[in-house]
Amino acid sequence: MFASTPTSKTTPQPQNEPLLPRGYGRLFFLVTVLFFLWAIPNNLNDILIRQFMKSFTLTRFEAGLVQSAFYFGYFLMALPAGLLIKTKGYKAGFLAGLFSFALGCVLFWPAAAAGSYAFFLSALFIVASGLAFLETAANPFIAQLGPAESAERRLNLAQAFNPLGAITGVLIGTRFIFSGVELRPQQVLHLQQAGKYTAYLHHETLRVFAPYLVLGGIVVLWAILIMGARFPATMPSQAGAHGAQARKGSWKLLLQSRTLLFAVVAQFLYVGAQVGTWSYFIPYAQEYTHVSERAAGLLLTGTLVAFGIGRFGSAYLMRWIAPGRMMLAYSAANLLLLAAGILAPGWPGLICILLTSFFMSIMYPTIFSFGLRDAGEFTNIAGSLLVMAILGGAVLTPLMGLVAEFAHSNAIAYLLPAVSYVVIAYFSRYAERKWNV
């Protein structure tokens, strides 16, 4: 029932369907801002990894647990989120996510006061649990808010605001979390002998909580706006209309869908590649170019600018270029760029790794939209499974840390994202053949 049924390649893929029906602009705006908001904590994690390595004197592997705690929150809460949305509606999912998001942000204050790394990880888990509800609701909601034929363009456009939030997160972290103080071993020894080193580390830890408190307040404000908005009882279009035969039956039969399972694997590897690339960008920059942590943070912002340009530009180009074909070309480009980053560490390699962000820009929303195509009335559950695939960020990031430690090279660790793009390229080709997209 949910099995993959090939679509004739002679069927043209409409590229000029309207993005939104009339009257849905305000809802599109309210939900699209969520893509901006959840990107901030996602990309503050890259700052936290470096900051916690300093303030808690962690190894790269131990600091990588920041991403593990975060993405396990996504993994564990995505399916409950899908079930809540299916029974109570999208609005309930958005509100549950926003209030959990805000609670996790507030908990950064007692975590900083206690100076507890485990407490921080718990707060991050709660933040991510809220984001799991938001992503599980927002992605299918945007995909279904208009004609199914323009779902990829609509979702890529909404997701284009995600890198703007990512840039904001990194700039906030670079300015307000990084102190700019990087002690040499002799200075550390001097502070230890003077009995001041512990106080220095605690001061560095306290720098973390203020940005999260402000973010929590903004999130509560947006929850109030969502609470006052009217949501449609039925969506204008079903993203799963491509698979009309999948509209009836148990949602457990989704697991028989080759398309969905392939999309989950591709999403798992893509998120791992993206999170790993950005998480180890600052250590790579400092190891091979010897820039300061603040300069490396600004360079990380450059990767997010490239990501944003890719999202907006590619969403526009999808009017003429099929999404599957574009993603296949982008996967090949990233393989070449990562090969250069691995083989030529230094400024040339760093620039190549920076440029991968442009080409990874369309992958998450495009894989997500393809994964929903055969889901029919179980679009929310399929969306949950695709959000659960974000677990790739929790798995690949510490694995990259282990590879870096074993090989004594941050460059070698980028082999894992390179392998991921090979699988994504195969998925792109599969989608292109199945739907002529």
N, C-alpha and C positions, 0 to 999 in steps of 0.2 A: 504493500500500500504506500509506504514511504520510500520504496526503492527508486533508484535513479532511472528516470525514463528519458532517453536522449531526445532532444528537440532537433528538428530538422535544421540543418545549416543553411537552408535556403530562406528561412524566415528572417527578414531583416530586423535589426535591433533599432527601434525608434530612438532617436537622439534628441528630438525637439519637443517632447511632451512637456506641458507646463510643470513647474516644480511644485506649486501649491494651488489648491482650489481657493477660490475667493473666500475671505473671511477667516482664514487660518493663520494670518500673518502674526498676530499677537502671540498665539500659542507657540508658533515656530520660534519667535524671539525668546520667550520665557524659557523654553527647553534648550535652545541653542546656547544661551548663556551658561547653562549647566556644563556644557562641554568645556567652556572657558574655566569655570570654577574648579572642576575636578582635576584639571591639568596642573593646577598650582601645587597641591600636595604631591601629586605624582612626580613632579620634577624638583620639588624641594628635597625629595629623597636623595637625589644625586649630591646635593649640598650636605645633607645630613651624614651621608657615608663618610665624606671627607672630614666633617666637623667631629663626628664621633670617633673616628680614628685618632684624632688629636685629643679630645677631651676625656675619652675613656681608654686611651692607649690600646686600641684594638688592632688586630691583624686585618688584612684585606678580606679574608674569609669571614671573620667575625663581623666586620662592618657590613659585609654583603647580606647579613641576616636582616638588615633594615628592609631590603626588598623582599626577603622571604616572609617576614611578618606581614608586610603590606599585601603581598599578592596571595598569601594564604587567606587573608580576609576576603578578598575577591572570590577565591575558589569556594570557600565554605558557605558564603552567603548568596551566591548567584542563583542557585536553584530555589532556595526559599523565597528570594525576591521574585523569580518568575512565577512561582505558585501564588504569591500574594497578588501580583499584578493580574494574573489570570482570573482570580476570584473577586478582587476588590477594585481593580482598575488601575490605570496608569497614575492617576493623581495620588492614590495611596502609596504607590511605589516611590514616587518622587518625594513625598513628605517623610516617609520612613527613612529614606536615604539622606535627606538634608539634615534631619535632626540627629541621626547617628554621626554624620560627618561633623556637625558642630560639637557634639559631645566629645569626640576624640580630640578635636582641636583644643578644647578647654582643658582636657587632662594633661596637656603638655606642661601646664603651669605646675601642678604638684609633682610631675615627673622630674622637672628641672630642679625644683626645690629639694627633692629627695636625692637628686644626683644618681638616679637608678636607670641603667641602660634597659633592664627588663621592663620597667615601667614605661619607658618611651616606646618600646616595641609593642606593649599592650595598647597604648594610645594609638599607635599607627595601625594596629589591627582593627580598632574600632572605627577609625577614619575610613579605612579601606572597606569595611563592612558596609558603611553608608554609601561609598562610591559604587559598590557592587549593585546596590538597589538602583542608583542613578543610571549607571550604564546599562543595566538590564532593561530599564524602562525607556531610556532616552533613545537608544539606537533603533529598536523596533518601532517606537513611536514616530520618529522622524521618517523611517523607511515607509511607514504606512500612511503618512499624512498627505499623500498625493498619489498620482498614477504610479503603478508598479514599474512601468517602463523607465521612469526617471528616478527610481529609488537610489541607484548608485550615485547619481549626480547630487541628489538632495542630501544624502548622508555624507558625501564628501564635502559639500558646502558647509553643513553644520559642524562637521569635524574640523573644518579649516579654522574654526575659532579655538580649537584645542591647543594648537601651538602658540597662540597669543597668550593663553593662560600659562603655558609652559615657559615662555620667555619671561612673563611676569614673575613666576615662581623662582626662576634662576636669578633674576635681577634682585628680587627681594632677599633671597638667601645670600647672594654675594655681598650685598650692601649691609644687611642687618644681622646675619649670622656669622659670616666670616669676619674675624677681628683684624685680619691682616698681620697678626703676630705669628711668626713662624720661628720657633726657637731652634738654635743650633745645639748640638749635643753638649757643648761646653756650658751654654746658658742653662740648659735643663739641669745639669749637674750643680751649677751654682745655686739655682733656686731650691733644689733638693737639700743642699747643705744648709741653706738659710731657713729651711722649713716653710717655704712659700710655694712650693710646686703644687701641692694639693689645692691651695686657694686659687692658683692660676687655672688649674683644670676645672674647678667648680665655676669660676667666672666664665670660662669658655662654654660650659654646659648651659649656664643661665641665658646665654645669648639666643638660645633656640626658641624659647617659649613665646616671646612677644609677637612675632609674625603670625603664629598659629592662633593666638587669642583674637587678633584683629580679623583674621580669616573666618574664625568661628562666628564672629558677630555679623559679618557680611552674609554668611550662609543662612543664619537665622532670618535675616531680613528677606532673603530670596524665598525662603520657605513660606513666609507670610504672603508674599506676592503670589506664589503658586497656590496657596490655600484659597485665595480670593478669586482665582481664575476658574472659568467654566470649561470643562473638558467634554468632548463629544461622547455620547453613549456608545456609538459605533464609529470606527475609523473610516475615512473617505475611501480607502483602498486597502486591500490586503497584500502585503509584500509577497505572500506565498501564492499569489494568483497564478504564477508560472506553473505551479504544481497542483492544479485543481483536484487531482485525484487524491491528494493528501489531506483533504479537509475533514475526513471522518476517521474514527478509530482511536485507539489508545495512544497517548503521547509517548509511551514506552517504545512504540514502533518507530519513533524518530531514530532510534539507535540502529535501525536497519537501512537508514538513508546513507548511501555511499557519499553523496555530495556533502551532507552535514558533517559526517565523520572526517572526511578529508579537510573540510573547512576548519574543524576544531583543531586538527593536527597542525595545519598551516598557521592558524592563529596562535597556537601555543608557541610555535617556533618563531613566529614574527615578533610577538611581544617579548620573548626572551632575547631576541636579537636587538630589538630597540632599547629595552631597558639595560641590557648588558653594555651595549655600545655607549650609551650616555653615562652609565654608572662608572665606567672605567676610562672615560674620556679625560677627566681631570688628572688621574694618576698617570695616564699615558702622556699627557702634555707635560707634566712635571718631570717624568722620567727621561723623556727624549728631547725636550726643548728647554728644560730648566727654568720655566717661567714661575712666577709666584702663584699662590692658590687663588688670589683674586683675579690675576690675569687669566689663569686657566678657567675660572668661572665665567669671565667675559667671553672667552673663546667658546665655552659650552653654550652661551647665549647665541653665538653665531650659528651653531648647529641647529638651534631651534628656529632661528630666522630662516635658514635654508628649508627647514621642515614646513614652516608656515607658507613660504613662497611656493613650495611644491604642492601643498594642499589647495591653495586658492587657484594657482595656475593650472593644475591638473584637473580640478573640478570644472574649470572652463573648457579645457581641451577635450573633455569627455563628450562634448557635444558632437565632436567629429571623430574621435579615436575611441574604439571600443575599450572598456575598462580592463578586460582580461588581457588584451594585447598590450595595453600600456603597462600593466603590472608585470607581465613577462619581461618586457624591455627593461623596466626599472630593476627587477631582480638581477638580470645579467649585468647591469651597470654597477650594482652594489658588490657583486662578486669581484669585478675587476678593481674597484676602489679599495675593497678590503685586502685584496692580494697586495696592492701597493702599500697599504698601511702596515701589513705584516712584514713585507720584504724590504721596505725602505723607511724604517722608523726614524723619526725626526720631523722637521717641518713639512717635507713633502708628504710623508705618511699621515701626519696630523691633518693636513688639509684634505687629503683623500677621505679620511674617516669623517671629517666634518661634512663633506659633500654627500656622504651616504644618507644623511638625514633628508635631503631633498628627494631622493628616490624611494625612501621608505614611507614617504608622506601619505600615499594613497592606500597603503596595504591594509591597515586595520579596517577602515570602513568598507573597502571593496570586498575583502574576505568575508566580513560580517554580512554584507548584503547578499553575496552569493550563497552563504550558508543558510539564509532564510528562505531562499526561493522555493524550496519544496516542502515547507513546513505547514502551510495552510493555517488552520485554526490554532495550531500549536506553535505559532510564531514566537510567543513569549517564552515557552520552554526551550525552543531552539536557541533563542537569544541568551537564555541562562547558560546553556552549554557553551556557547561561544564566549560569554564573559568568563566562565570558569577556566577557559583556555588561557586566561591571563596568568594562570599559575606558571606559565613559561617564564615570566619575570622572576618568580621565586626560585626556579630551578636553575636556569642558565646563569644568573648573576653570580651566585656563590660558586658555581662550577667554573666560571671564568676566573674567579678569584683563586681557586685551587690550581688551575692551569698556570696562572700568572706566578703563583708562589713556587710551583714545582719547576717551571721553566725559567724562573727568575727573569720574566719578561712579560710586560703588559701587552706587547705586540702579539705574541703567540696566542694569547687568550682570545684574540679576535678571529681565530679559526672557527669557534663555535657559531658566531653570527654568520660566517661565510657558508657553513654547511646548511644553516637554516634557509638561506636564500635559494639554495638549490631546490629544496622541497617546495618553497613558495613558487618558484618558476614552474615546477611540474603542475602545481595546483592551478596556476594561471592558464597553462596550456589546456588542462582538463576543462576549465570553465569556458574557454574560448571555443573548444570543439563541441561542448554540450549545448551552449546557448547562442553561439555565434556572437559573443560579446567581448 
